[in-house]
Amino acid sequence: MKLNRNNPRIGMDSPWSRIDSVSPVGPGVVFVSTPSHGGYIVSDSVLESMPAAIRESGTFCGVAGCFEEDCEWVKVYAAFPDLFPDRAGPAASALAARFYPFLIDAGLIPAPASASPASA
């Protein structure tokens, strides 16, 4: 069954495989799992509301609005940090610095905190 990003359901194909589970995260944002991978899928209207820097960066899987779970979740976090627990912030900053520095350059995610100097 072809993926409908506006209403993803169990049994539909996703960029990562057939969907096993769908967990609502926020309006128009779901997390899907498959037998081997997963990620966030956002609806057309949510994708349109995301900052241009994110929309124009593309996705690893090549399907607009489908952000894989290992690294691209940080793009969803950058657009909608309130959908994530507070503890996700430092991981998002580190991930953005390593793989998506444009998120920091655009002011969407703060740069990682510097390591504190060793005490003398």
Biopython code that builds the backbone (N, CA, C, O; Angstrom):
import numpy as np
from Bio.PDB.StructureBuilder import StructureBuilder

atoms = [
    (1, "MET", "N", (0.848, -1.159, 0.000)),
    (1, "MET", "CA", (0.000, 0.000, 0.000)),
    (1, "MET", "C", (0.904, 1.236, 0.000)),
    (1, "MET", "O", (1.819, 1.341, 0.817)),
    (2, "LYS", "N", (0.647, 2.153, -0.906)),
    (2, "LYS", "CA", (1.466, 3.348, -1.069)),
    (2, "LYS", "C", (1.348, 4.275, 0.152)),
    (2, "LYS", "O", (0.274, 4.418, 0.737)),
    (3, "LEU", "N", (2.466, 4.895, 0.520)),
    (3, "LEU", "CA", (2.511, 5.806, 1.656)),
    (3, "LEU", "C", (1.675, 7.053, 1.385)),
    (3, "LEU", "O", (1.776, 7.668, 0.323)),
    (4, "ASN", "N", (0.864, 7.409, 2.350)),
    (4, "ASN", "CA", (0.131, 8.673, 2.367)),
    (4, "ASN", "C", (0.696, 9.454, 3.544)),
    (4, "ASN", "O", (0.372, 9.153, 4.693)),
    (5, "ARG", "N", (1.539, 10.458, 3.279)),
    (5, "ARG", "CA", (2.189, 11.191, 4.379)),
    (5, "ARG", "C", (1.183, 11.927, 5.247)),
    (5, "ARG", "O", (1.480, 12.225, 6.403)),
    (6, "ASN", "N", (0.009, 12.226, 4.727)),
    (6, "ASN", "CA", (-0.987, 12.933, 5.517)),
    (6, "ASN", "C", (-1.747, 12.009, 6.460)),
    (6, "ASN", "O", (-2.435, 12.475, 7.369)),
    (7, "ASN", "N", (-1.625, 10.701, 6.247)),
    (7, "ASN", "CA", (-2.315, 9.737, 7.094)),
    (7, "ASN", "C", (-1.593, 8.386, 7.039)),
    (7, "ASN", "O", (-2.157, 7.405, 6.556)),
    (8, "PRO", "N", (-0.338, 8.329, 7.535)),
    (8, "PRO", "CA", (0.382, 7.053, 7.489)),
    (8, "PRO", "C", (-0.278, 6.019, 8.390)),
    (8, "PRO", "O", (-0.715, 6.328, 9.499)),
    (9, "ARG", "N", (-0.345, 4.788, 7.898)),
    (9, "ARG", "CA", (-1.002, 3.717, 8.659)),
    (9, "ARG", "C", (-0.161, 2.443, 8.600)),
    (9, "ARG", "O", (0.674, 2.266, 7.713)),
    (10, "ILE", "N", (-0.404, 1.573, 9.559)),
    (10, "ILE", "CA", (0.242, 0.263, 9.576)),
    (10, "ILE", "C", (-0.072, -0.438, 8.256)),
    (10, "ILE", "O", (-1.202, -0.410, 7.770)),
    (11, "GLY", "N", (0.953, -1.065, 7.695)),
    (11, "GLY", "CA", (0.806, -1.796, 6.448)),
    (11, "GLY", "C", (1.181, -0.995, 5.218)),
    (11, "GLY", "O", (1.398, -1.571, 4.152)),
    (12, "MET", "N", (1.262, 0.334, 5.345)),
    (12, "MET", "CA", (1.693, 1.148, 4.209)),
    (12, "MET", "C", (3.200, 1.010, 4.027)),
    (12, "MET", "O", (3.931, 0.719, 4.974)),
    (13, "ASP", "N", (3.647, 1.221, 2.802)),
    (13, "ASP", "CA", (5.076, 1.248, 2.545)),
    (13, "ASP", "C", (5.622, 2.603, 2.977)),
    (13, "ASP", "O", (4.971, 3.632, 2.802)),
    (14, "SER", "N", (6.809, 2.589, 3.536)),
    (14, "SER", "CA", (7.514, 3.820, 3.887)),
    (14, "SER", "C", (8.866, 3.769, 3.181)),
    (14, "SER", "O", (9.199, 2.748, 2.579)),
    (15, "PRO", "N", (9.642, 4.829, 3.236)),
    (15, "PRO", "CA", (10.976, 4.759, 2.624)),
    (15, "PRO", "C", (11.871, 3.707, 3.260)),
    (15, "PRO", "O", (12.881, 3.314, 2.677)),
    (16, "TRP", "N", (11.503, 3.247, 4.461)),
    (16, "TRP", "CA", (12.349, 2.315, 5.197)),
    (16, "TRP", "C", (11.836, 0.882, 5.151)),
    (16, "TRP", "O", (12.580, -0.033, 5.504)),
    (17, "SER", "N", (10.627, 0.656, 4.741)),
    (17, "SER", "CA", (10.011, -0.668, 4.652)),
    (17, "SER", "C", (8.530, -0.519, 5.005)),
    (17, "SER", "O", (8.028, 0.592, 5.170)),
    (18, "ARG", "N", (7.853, -1.638, 5.114)),
    (18, "ARG", "CA", (6.425, -1.621, 5.475)),
    (18, "ARG", "C", (6.260, -1.196, 6.935)),
    (18, "ARG", "O", (6.996, -1.660, 7.805)),
    (19, "ILE", "N", (5.304, -0.321, 7.199)),
    (19, "ILE", "CA", (5.103, 0.243, 8.532)),
    (19, "ILE", "C", (4.486, -0.797, 9.464)),
    (19, "ILE", "O", (3.460, -1.403, 9.157)),
    (20, "ASP", "N", (5.158, -0.991, 10.638)),
    (20, "ASP", "CA", (4.688, -1.880, 11.712)),
    (20, "ASP", "C", (3.854, -1.130, 12.740)),
    (20, "ASP", "O", (2.847, -1.636, 13.236)),
    (21, "SER", "N", (4.298, 0.097, 13.055)),
    (21, "SER", "CA", (3.604, 0.879, 14.070)),
    (21, "SER", "C", (3.669, 2.360, 13.725)),
    (21, "SER", "O", (4.601, 2.831, 13.073)),
    (22, "VAL", "N", (2.656, 3.072, 14.182)),
    (22, "VAL", "CA", (2.561, 4.515, 13.982)),
    (22, "VAL", "C", (2.280, 5.146, 15.342)),
    (22, "VAL", "O", (1.295, 4.809, 15.999)),
    (23, "SER", "N", (3.144, 6.057, 15.756)),
    (23, "SER", "CA", (2.969, 6.735, 17.044)),
    (23, "SER", "C", (2.822, 8.235, 16.798)),
    (23, "SER", "O", (3.760, 8.878, 16.326)),
    (24, "PRO", "N", (1.656, 8.798, 17.114)),
    (24, "PRO", "CA", (1.494, 10.248, 16.961)),
    (24, "PRO", "C", (2.465, 10.991, 17.876)),
    (24, "PRO", "O", (2.642, 10.627, 19.039)),
    (25, "VAL", "N", (3.082, 12.025, 17.341)),
    (25, "VAL", "CA", (4.031, 12.833, 18.091)),
    (25, "VAL", "C", (3.459, 14.230, 18.334)),
    (25, "VAL", "O", (3.655, 14.818, 19.398)),
    (26, "GLY", "N", (2.762, 14.742, 17.347)),
    (26, "GLY", "CA", (2.142, 16.059, 17.407)),
    (26, "GLY", "C", (1.236, 16.194, 16.197)),
    (26, "GLY", "O", (1.175, 15.284, 15.370)),
    (27, "PRO", "N", (0.532, 17.307, 16.078)),
    (27, "PRO", "CA", (-0.352, 17.481, 14.922)),
    (27, "PRO", "C", (0.426, 17.350, 13.607)),
    (27, "PRO", "O", (1.334, 18.133, 13.328)),
    (28, "GLY", "N", (0.057, 16.358, 12.816)),
    (28, "GLY", "CA", (0.697, 16.153, 11.520)),
    (28, "GLY", "C", (2.080, 15.556, 11.574)),
    (28, "GLY", "O", (2.777, 15.532, 10.560)),
    (29, "VAL", "N", (2.503, 15.067, 12.739)),
    (29, "VAL", "CA", (3.832, 14.463, 12.909)),
    (29, "VAL", "C", (3.655, 13.106, 13.574)),
    (29, "VAL", "O", (3.062, 13.009, 14.649)),
    (30, "VAL", "N", (4.173, 12.055, 12.933)),
    (30, "VAL", "CA", (4.132, 10.721, 13.516)),
    (30, "VAL", "C", (5.525, 10.103, 13.451)),
    (30, "VAL", "O", (6.358, 10.478, 12.626)),
    (31, "PHE", "N", (5.749, 9.149, 14.343)),
    (31, "PHE", "CA", (6.947, 8.323, 14.278)),
    (31, "PHE", "C", (6.498, 6.950, 13.816)),
    (31, "PHE", "O", (5.582, 6.368, 14.398)),
    (32, "VAL", "N", (7.135, 6.425, 12.772)),
    (32, "VAL", "CA", (6.788, 5.089, 12.294)),
    (32, "VAL", "C", (7.970, 4.150, 12.501)),
    (32, "VAL", "O", (9.133, 4.545, 12.412)),
    (33, "SER", "N", (7.633, 2.899, 12.779)),
    (33, "SER", "CA", (8.629, 1.845, 12.887)),
    (33, "SER", "C", (8.350, 0.818, 11.807)),
    (33, "SER", "O", (7.205, 0.591, 11.415)),
    (34, "THR", "N", (9.422, 0.205, 11.338)),
    (34, "THR", "CA", (9.331, -0.879, 10.367)),
    (34, "THR", "C", (10.166, -2.036, 10.917)),
    (34, "THR", "O", (10.817, -1.872, 11.949)),
    (35, "PRO", "N", (10.167, -3.194, 10.266)),
    (35, "PRO", "CA", (10.979, -4.291, 10.788)),
    (35, "PRO", "C", (12.467, -3.961, 10.923)),
    (35, "PRO", "O", (13.162, -4.563, 11.741)),
    (36, "SER", "N", (12.959, -3.003, 10.122)),
    (36, "SER", "CA", (14.391, -2.743, 10.155)),
    (36, "SER", "C", (14.791, -1.312, 10.476)),
    (36, "SER", "O", (15.958, -1.066, 10.781)),
    (37, "HIS", "N", (13.881, -0.376, 10.421)),
    (37, "HIS", "CA", (14.253, 1.026, 10.616)),
    (37, "HIS", "C", (12.994, 1.826, 10.918)),
    (37, "HIS", "O", (11.954, 1.259, 11.251)),
    (38, "GLY", "N", (13.095, 3.144, 10.801)),
    (38, "GLY", "CA", (11.935, 3.988, 11.034)),
    (38, "GLY", "C", (12.307, 5.442, 10.966)),
    (38, "GLY", "O", (13.429, 5.801, 10.610)),
    (39, "GLY", "N", (11.350, 6.275, 11.313)),
    (39, "GLY", "CA", (11.611, 7.699, 11.301)),
    (39, "GLY", "C", (10.346, 8.498, 11.481)),
    (39, "GLY", "O", (9.267, 7.960, 11.729)),
    (40, "TYR", "N", (10.510, 9.798, 11.349)),
    (40, "TYR", "CA", (9.396, 10.731, 11.478)),
    (40, "TYR", "C", (8.830, 11.019, 10.099)),
    (40, "TYR", "O", (9.568, 11.222, 9.135)),
    (41, "ILE", "N", (7.514, 11.033, 10.025)),
    (41, "ILE", "CA", (6.818, 11.414, 8.799)),
    (41, "ILE", "C", (5.939, 12.602, 9.144)),
    (41, "ILE", "O", (5.173, 12.570, 10.107)),
    (42, "VAL", "N", (6.062, 13.653, 8.340)),
    (42, "VAL", "CA", (5.259, 14.850, 8.569)),
    (42, "VAL", "C", (4.300, 15.052, 7.401)),
    (42, "VAL", "O", (4.608, 14.714, 6.258)),
    (43, "SER", "N", (3.140, 15.605, 7.708)),
    (43, "SER", "CA", (2.120, 15.855, 6.690)),
    (43, "SER", "C", (2.562, 16.990, 5.768)),
    (43, "SER", "O", (3.534, 17.693, 6.046)),
    (44, "ASP", "N", (1.838, 17.152, 4.678)),
    (44, "ASP", "CA", (2.139, 18.221, 3.729)),
    (44, "ASP", "C", (2.113, 19.581, 4.404)),
    (44, "ASP", "O", (3.018, 20.391, 4.204)),
    (45, "SER", "N", (1.076, 19.841, 5.207)),
    (45, "SER", "CA", (0.962, 21.161, 5.837)),
    (45, "SER", "C", (2.068, 21.395, 6.852)),
    (45, "SER", "O", (2.563, 22.515, 6.975)),
    (46, "VAL", "N", (2.463, 20.360, 7.580)),
    (46, "VAL", "CA", (3.557, 20.496, 8.540)),
    (46, "VAL", "C", (4.867, 20.727, 7.799)),
    (46, "VAL", "O", (5.660, 21.582, 8.193)),
    (47, "LEU", "N", (5.100, 19.977, 6.737)),
    (47, "LEU", "CA", (6.318, 20.174, 5.951)),
    (47, "LEU", "C", (6.383, 21.606, 5.440)),
    (47, "LEU", "O", (7.444, 22.229, 5.478)),
    (48, "GLU", "N", (5.285, 22.121, 4.973)),
    (48, "GLU", "CA", (5.239, 23.486, 4.453)),
    (48, "GLU", "C", (5.529, 24.509, 5.547)),
    (48, "GLU", "O", (6.041, 25.590, 5.255)),
    (49, "SER", "N", (5.210, 24.188, 6.802)),
    (49, "SER", "CA", (5.444, 25.122, 7.901)),
    (49, "SER", "C", (6.875, 25.060, 8.441)),
    (49, "SER", "O", (7.277, 25.913, 9.231)),
    (50, "MET", "N", (7.638, 24.058, 8.018)),
    (50, "MET", "CA", (9.018, 23.930, 8.491)),
    (50, "MET", "C", (9.880, 25.008, 7.837)),
    (50, "MET", "O", (9.594, 25.430, 6.717)),
    (51, "PRO", "N", (10.930, 25.456, 8.522)),
    (51, "PRO", "CA", (11.805, 26.469, 7.933)),
    (51, "PRO", "C", (12.347, 26.026, 6.571)),
    (51, "PRO", "O", (12.612, 24.846, 6.341)),
    (52, "ALA", "N", (12.501, 26.993, 5.692)),
    (52, "ALA", "CA", (12.979, 26.709, 4.331)),
    (52, "ALA", "C", (14.309, 25.967, 4.342)),
    (52, "ALA", "O", (14.534, 25.090, 3.508)),
    (53, "ALA", "N", (15.190, 26.309, 5.275)),
    (53, "ALA", "CA", (16.497, 25.642, 5.331)),
    (53, "ALA", "C", (16.338, 24.139, 5.492)),
    (53, "ALA", "O", (17.132, 23.371, 4.950)),
    (54, "ILE", "N", (15.325, 23.712, 6.228)),
    (54, "ILE", "CA", (15.084, 22.278, 6.424)),
    (54, "ILE", "C", (14.437, 21.685, 5.182)),
    (54, "ILE", "O", (14.883, 20.653, 4.682)),
    (55, "ARG", "N", (13.397, 22.326, 4.686)),
    (55, "ARG", "CA", (12.710, 21.809, 3.488)),
    (55, "ARG", "C", (13.669, 21.672, 2.315)),
    (55, "ARG", "O", (13.617, 20.688, 1.577)),
    (56, "GLU", "N", (14.535, 22.648, 2.144)),
    (56, "GLU", "CA", (15.439, 22.663, 0.986)),
    (56, "GLU", "C", (16.644, 21.749, 1.149)),
    (56, "GLU", "O", (17.380, 21.530, 0.187)),
    (57, "SER", "N", (16.862, 21.207, 2.351)),
    (57, "SER", "CA", (18.017, 20.333, 2.574)),
    (57, "SER", "C", (17.794, 18.919, 2.065)),
    (57, "SER", "O", (18.739, 18.136, 1.975)),
    (58, "GLY", "N", (16.561, 18.585, 1.732)),
    (58, "GLY", "CA", (16.259, 17.233, 1.287)),
    (58, "GLY", "C", (16.284, 16.251, 2.438)),
    (58, "GLY", "O", (16.460, 16.632, 3.596)),
    (59, "THR", "N", (16.105, 14.988, 2.108)),
    (59, "THR", "CA", (16.149, 13.934, 3.113)),
    (59, "THR", "C", (17.042, 12.807, 2.617)),
    (59, "THR", "O", (17.241, 12.634, 1.415)),
    (60, "PHE", "N", (17.569, 12.053, 3.554)),
    (60, "PHE", "CA", (18.466, 10.945, 3.223)),
    (60, "PHE", "C", (17.777, 9.931, 2.307)),
    (60, "PHE", "O", (18.392, 9.394, 1.386)),
    (61, "CYS", "N", (16.494, 9.677, 2.572)),
    (61, "CYS", "CA", (15.770, 8.663, 1.795)),
    (61, "CYS", "C", (15.262, 9.217, 0.467)),
    (61, "CYS", "O", (14.834, 8.449, -0.394)),
    (62, "GLY", "N", (15.302, 10.529, 0.288)),
    (62, "GLY", "CA", (14.852, 11.129, -0.958)),
    (62, "GLY", "C", (13.366, 11.418, -1.017)),
    (62, "GLY", "O", (12.874, 11.889, -2.042)),
    (63, "VAL", "N", (12.639, 11.147, 0.058)),
    (63, "VAL", "CA", (11.201, 11.395, 0.095)),
    (63, "VAL", "C", (10.949, 12.589, 1.015)),
    (63, "VAL", "O", (11.219, 12.525, 2.215)),
    (64, "ALA", "N", (10.433, 13.669, 0.451)),
    (64, "ALA", "CA", (10.166, 14.867, 1.239)),
    (64, "ALA", "C", (9.235, 14.529, 2.403)),
    (64, "ALA", "O", (8.262, 13.791, 2.243)),
    (65, "GLY", "N", (9.546, 15.075, 3.561)),
    (65, "GLY", "CA", (8.695, 14.869, 4.727)),
    (65, "GLY", "C", (8.936, 13.581, 5.481)),
    (65, "GLY", "O", (8.203, 13.277, 6.423)),
    (66, "CYS", "N", (9.952, 12.808, 5.091)),
    (66, "CYS", "CA", (10.282, 11.552, 5.769)),
    (66, "CYS", "C", (11.711, 11.660, 6.292)),
    (66, "CYS", "O", (12.666, 11.693, 5.516)),
    (67, "PHE", "N", (11.846, 11.714, 7.610)),
    (67, "PHE", "CA", (13.126, 11.974, 8.262)),
    (67, "PHE", "C", (13.537, 10.748, 9.070)),
    (67, "PHE", "O", (12.875, 10.399, 10.047)),
    (68, "GLU", "N", (14.634, 10.088, 8.665)),
    (68, "GLU", "CA", (15.016, 8.835, 9.311)),
    (68, "GLU", "C", (15.422, 9.039, 10.757)),
    (68, "GLU", "O", (15.818, 10.131, 11.163)),
    (69, "GLU", "N", (15.315, 7.963, 11.526)),
    (69, "GLU", "CA", (15.424, 8.023, 12.980)),
    (69, "GLU", "C", (16.827, 8.216, 13.526)),
    (69, "GLU", "O", (16.970, 8.698, 14.650)),
    (70, "ASP", "N", (17.861, 7.867, 12.790)),
    (70, "ASP", "CA", (19.214, 7.920, 13.349)),
    (70, "ASP", "C", (19.770, 9.341, 13.420)),
    (70, "ASP", "O", (20.304, 9.748, 14.451)),
    (71, "CYS", "N", (19.648, 10.082, 12.345)),
    (71, "CYS", "CA", (20.220, 11.426, 12.299)),
    (71, "CYS", "C", (19.194, 12.504, 11.939)),
    (71, "CYS", "O", (19.209, 13.591, 12.517)),
    (72, "GLU", "N", (18.320, 12.212, 11.005)),
    (72, "GLU", "CA", (17.433, 13.269, 10.508)),
    (72, "GLU", "C", (16.338, 13.684, 11.479)),
    (72, "GLU", "O", (15.639, 14.666, 11.230)),
    (73, "TRP", "N", (16.175, 12.964, 12.567)),
    (73, "TRP", "CA", (15.225, 13.406, 13.588)),
    (73, "TRP", "C", (15.560, 14.816, 14.043)),
    (73, "TRP", "O", (14.681, 15.563, 14.472)),
    (74, "VAL", "N", (16.847, 15.180, 13.947)),
    (74, "VAL", "CA", (17.273, 16.502, 14.399)),
    (74, "VAL", "C", (16.623, 17.611, 13.570)),
    (74, "VAL", "O", (16.453, 18.726, 14.062)),
    (75, "LYS", "N", (16.260, 17.323, 12.330)),
    (75, "LYS", "CA", (15.569, 18.329, 11.512)),
    (75, "LYS", "C", (14.153, 18.551, 12.033)),
    (75, "LYS", "O", (13.663, 19.681, 12.045)),
    (76, "VAL", "N", (13.501, 17.489, 12.459)),
    (76, "VAL", "CA", (12.166, 17.620, 13.051)),
    (76, "VAL", "C", (12.283, 18.355, 14.384)),
    (76, "VAL", "O", (11.457, 19.209, 14.706)),
    (77, "TYR", "N", (13.299, 18.019, 15.143)),
    (77, "TYR", "CA", (13.539, 18.705, 16.417)),
    (77, "TYR", "C", (13.760, 20.199, 16.181)),
    (77, "TYR", "O", (13.214, 21.026, 16.911)),
    (78, "ALA", "N", (14.548, 20.549, 15.177)),
    (78, "ALA", "CA", (14.846, 21.958, 14.906)),
    (78, "ALA", "C", (13.576, 22.746, 14.609)),
    (78, "ALA", "O", (13.461, 23.908, 14.999)),
    (79, "ALA", "N", (12.639, 22.133, 13.934)),
    (79, "ALA", "CA", (11.397, 22.813, 13.578)),
    (79, "ALA", "C", (10.397, 22.808, 14.727)),
    (79, "ALA", "O", (9.637, 23.761, 14.895)),
    (80, "PHE", "N", (10.394, 21.747, 15.512)),
    (80, "PHE", "CA", (9.375, 21.568, 16.556)),
    (80, "PHE", "C", (9.985, 21.038, 17.850)),
    (80, "PHE", "O", (9.673, 19.919, 18.258)),
    (81, "PRO", "N", (10.846, 21.813, 18.503)),
    (81, "PRO", "CA", (11.517, 21.295, 19.705)),
    (81, "PRO", "C", (10.547, 20.935, 20.832)),
    (81, "PRO", "O", (10.870, 20.104, 21.680)),
    (82, "ASP", "N", (9.374, 21.546, 20.850)),
    (82, "ASP", "CA", (8.413, 21.247, 21.917)),
    (82, "ASP", "C", (7.843, 19.836, 21.821)),
    (82, "ASP", "O", (7.212, 19.364, 22.767)),
    (83, "LEU", "N", (8.052, 19.160, 20.705)),
    (83, "LEU", "CA", (7.567, 17.793, 20.556)),
    (83, "LEU", "C", (8.523, 16.766, 21.171)),
    (83, "LEU", "O", (8.220, 15.574, 21.217)),
    (84, "PHE", "N", (9.669, 17.237, 21.637)),
    (84, "PHE", "CA", (10.710, 16.356, 22.158)),
    (84, "PHE", "C", (10.966, 16.660, 23.627)),
    (84, "PHE", "O", (10.724, 17.778, 24.082)),
    (85, "PRO", "N", (11.454, 15.668, 24.374)),
    (85, "PRO", "CA", (11.797, 15.927, 25.779)),
    (85, "PRO", "C", (12.985, 16.894, 25.870)),
    (85, "PRO", "O", (13.801, 16.972, 24.952)),
    (86, "ASP", "N", (13.070, 17.618, 26.969)),
    (86, "ASP", "CA", (14.160, 18.583, 27.171)),
    (86, "ASP", "C", (15.527, 17.935, 27.004)),
    (86, "ASP", "O", (16.456, 18.565, 26.499)),
    (87, "ARG", "N", (15.653, 16.692, 27.421)),
    (87, "ARG", "CA", (16.955, 16.014, 27.357)),
    (87, "ARG", "C", (17.443, 15.802, 25.926)),
    (87, "ARG", "O", (18.609, 15.460, 25.726)),
    (88, "ALA", "N", (16.579, 15.996, 24.922)),
    (88, "ALA", "CA", (16.985, 15.827, 23.526)),
    (88, "ALA", "C", (17.840, 16.986, 23.027)),
    (88, "ALA", "O", (18.557, 16.842, 22.037)),
    (89, "GLY", "N", (17.774, 18.133, 23.700)),
    (89, "GLY", "CA", (18.493, 19.327, 23.243)),
    (89, "GLY", "C", (19.987, 19.142, 23.050)),
    (89, "GLY", "O", (20.491, 19.445, 21.969)),
    (90, "PRO", "N", (20.724, 18.658, 24.050)),
    (90, "PRO", "CA", (22.170, 18.476, 23.867)),
    (90, "PRO", "C", (22.512, 17.489, 22.743)),
    (90, "PRO", "O", (23.461, 17.712, 21.991)),
    (91, "ALA", "N", (21.754, 16.416, 22.628)),
    (91, "ALA", "CA", (22.007, 15.449, 21.549)),
    (91, "ALA", "C", (21.730, 16.088, 20.192)),
    (91, "ALA", "O", (22.460, 15.851, 19.230)),
    (92, "ALA", "N", (20.676, 16.899, 20.117)),
    (92, "ALA", "CA", (20.351, 17.583, 18.862)),
    (92, "ALA", "C", (21.465, 18.539, 18.473)),
    (92, "ALA", "O", (21.841, 18.608, 17.303)),
    (93, "SER", "N", (21.995, 19.276, 19.438)),
    (93, "SER", "CA", (23.088, 20.214, 19.150)),
    (93, "SER", "C", (24.325, 19.479, 18.641)),
    (93, "SER", "O", (24.946, 19.900, 17.665)),
    (94, "ALA", "N", (24.675, 18.390, 19.302)),
    (94, "ALA", "CA", (25.856, 17.619, 18.888)),
    (94, "ALA", "C", (25.662, 17.017, 17.499)),
    (94, "ALA", "O", (26.573, 17.047, 16.672)),
    (95, "LEU", "N", (24.484, 16.478, 17.249)),
    (95, "LEU", "CA", (24.202, 15.870, 15.947)),
    (95, "LEU", "C", (24.205, 16.921, 14.841)),
    (95, "LEU", "O", (24.746, 16.689, 13.760)),
    (96, "ALA", "N", (23.605, 18.067, 15.111)),
    (96, "ALA", "CA", (23.588, 19.140, 14.110)),
    (96, "ALA", "C", (25.006, 19.611, 13.806)),
    (96, "ALA", "O", (25.348, 19.843, 12.647)),
    (97, "ALA", "N", (25.823, 19.753, 14.830)),
    (97, "ALA", "CA", (27.200, 20.207, 14.621)),
    (97, "ALA", "C", (27.971, 19.235, 13.733)),
    (97, "ALA", "O", (28.791, 19.644, 12.911)),
    (98, "ARG", "N", (27.700, 17.956, 13.908)),
    (98, "ARG", "CA", (28.456, 16.949, 13.149)),
    (98, "ARG", "C", (27.931, 16.743, 11.732)),
    (98, "ARG", "O", (28.719, 16.623, 10.793)),
    (99, "PHE", "N", (26.606, 16.700, 11.566)),
    (99, "PHE", "CA", (26.042, 16.322, 10.268)),
    (99, "PHE", "C", (25.253, 17.418, 9.559)),
    (99, "PHE", "O", (25.163, 17.417, 8.332)),
    (100, "TYR", "N", (24.683, 18.350, 10.312)),
    (100, "TYR", "CA", (23.810, 19.366, 9.720)),
    (100, "TYR", "C", (24.139, 20.747, 10.273)),
    (100, "TYR", "O", (23.283, 21.379, 10.892)),
    (101, "PRO", "N", (25.363, 21.229, 10.064)),
    (101, "PRO", "CA", (25.741, 22.531, 10.641)),
    (101, "PRO", "C", (24.865, 23.683, 10.148)),
    (101, "PRO", "O", (24.802, 24.727, 10.797)),
    (102, "PHE", "N", (24.194, 23.509, 9.019)),
    (102, "PHE", "CA", (23.315, 24.573, 8.537)),
    (102, "PHE", "C", (22.200, 24.863, 9.540)),
    (102, "PHE", "O", (21.682, 25.979, 9.574)),
    (103, "LEU", "N", (21.822, 23.871, 10.360)),
    (103, "LEU", "CA", (20.795, 24.100, 11.378)),
    (103, "LEU", "C", (21.293, 25.066, 12.452)),
    (103, "LEU", "O", (20.523, 25.870, 12.977)),
    (104, "ILE", "N", (22.565, 24.982, 12.768)),
    (104, "ILE", "CA", (23.167, 25.900, 13.738)),
    (104, "ILE", "C", (23.367, 27.262, 13.083)),
    (104, "ILE", "O", (23.053, 28.296, 13.672)),
    (105, "ASP", "N", (23.895, 27.255, 11.856)),
    (105, "ASP", "CA", (24.132, 28.514, 11.136)),
    (105, "ASP", "C", (22.845, 29.305, 10.949)),
    (105, "ASP", "O", (22.862, 30.535, 10.984)),
    (106, "ALA", "N", (21.725, 28.603, 10.752)),
    (106, "ALA", "CA", (20.429, 29.258, 10.549)),
    (106, "ALA", "C", (19.778, 29.657, 11.874)),
    (106, "ALA", "O", (18.709, 30.268, 11.879)),
    (107, "GLY", "N", (20.418, 29.316, 13.000)),
    (107, "GLY", "CA", (19.873, 29.666, 14.306)),
    (107, "GLY", "C", (18.718, 28.784, 14.742)),
    (107, "GLY", "O", (17.954, 29.156, 15.633)),
    (108, "LEU", "N", (18.580, 27.614, 14.121)),
    (108, "LEU", "CA", (17.482, 26.713, 14.454)),
    (108, "LEU", "C", (17.801, 25.821, 15.644)),
    (108, "LEU", "O", (16.902, 25.353, 16.343)),
    (109, "ILE", "N", (19.091, 25.592, 15.863)),
    (109, "ILE", "CA", (19.559, 24.774, 16.981)),
    (109, "ILE", "C", (20.800, 25.464, 17.544)),
    (109, "ILE", "O", (21.643, 25.926, 16.774)),
    (110, "PRO", "N", (20.930, 25.544, 18.870)),
    (110, "PRO", "CA", (22.142, 26.154, 19.422)),
    (110, "PRO", "C", (23.355, 25.259, 19.209)),
    (110, "PRO", "O", (23.241, 24.036, 19.137)),
    (111, "ALA", "N", (24.501, 25.885, 19.111)),
    (111, "ALA", "CA", (25.749, 25.124, 19.023)),
    (111, "ALA", "C", (25.931, 24.333, 20.315)),
    (111, "ALA", "O", (25.448, 24.745, 21.370)),
    (112, "PRO", "N", (26.619, 23.206, 20.237)),
    (112, "PRO", "CA", (26.850, 22.428, 21.453)),
    (112, "PRO", "C", (27.619, 23.252, 22.488)),
    (112, "PRO", "O", (28.452, 24.091, 22.145)),
    (113, "ALA", "N", (27.324, 22.994, 23.739)),
    (113, "ALA", "CA", (28.043, 23.651, 24.819)),
    (113, "ALA", "C", (29.493, 23.200, 24.787)),
    (113, "ALA", "O", (29.779, 22.030, 24.530)),
    (114, "SER", "N", (30.394, 24.111, 25.043)),
    (114, "SER", "CA", (31.820, 23.767, 25.081)),
    (114, "SER", "C", (32.090, 22.903, 26.298)),
    (114, "SER", "O", (31.422, 23.006, 27.326)),
    (115, "ALA", "N", (33.071, 22.066, 26.152)),
    (115, "ALA", "CA", (33.479, 21.246, 27.299)),
    (115, "ALA", "C", (34.043, 22.177, 28.364)),
    (115, "ALA", "O", (34.774, 23.118, 28.056)),
    (116, "SER", "N", (33.706, 21.911, 29.586)),
    (116, "SER", "CA", (34.224, 22.764, 30.663)),
    (116, "SER", "C", (35.708, 22.496, 30.866)),
    (116, "SER", "O", (36.154, 21.354, 30.756)),
    (117, "PRO", "N", (36.474, 23.538, 31.162)),
    (117, "PRO", "CA", (37.914, 23.327, 31.361)),
    (117, "PRO", "C", (38.178, 22.445, 32.576)),
    (117, "PRO", "O", (37.434, 22.478, 33.556)),
    (118, "ALA", "N", (39.229, 21.670, 32.497)),
    (118, "ALA", "CA", (39.608, 20.795, 33.618)),
    (118, "ALA", "C", (40.044, 21.648, 34.794)),
    (118, "ALA", "O", (40.691, 22.682, 34.625)),
    (119, "SER", "N", (39.686, 21.209, 35.971)),
    (119, "SER", "CA", (40.098, 21.989, 37.142)),
    (119, "SER", "C", (41.580, 21.772, 37.415)),
    (119, "SER", "O", (42.122, 20.691, 37.183)),
    (120, "ALA", "N", (42.207, 22.799, 37.902)),
    (120, "ALA", "CA", (43.668, 22.747, 38.121)),
    (120, "ALA", "C", (43.993, 22.137, 39.452)),
    (120, "ALA", "O", (45.166, 22.013, 39.804)),
]
sb = StructureBuilder()
sb.init_structure("model")
sb.init_model(0)
sb.init_chain("A")
sb.init_seg("    ")
for serial, (resi, resn, name, xyz) in enumerate(atoms, 1):
    if name == "N":
        sb.init_residue(resn, " ", resi, " ")
    sb.init_atom(name, np.array(xyz, "f"), 0.0, 1.0, " ", f" {name:<3s}", serial, name[0])
structure = sb.get_structure()
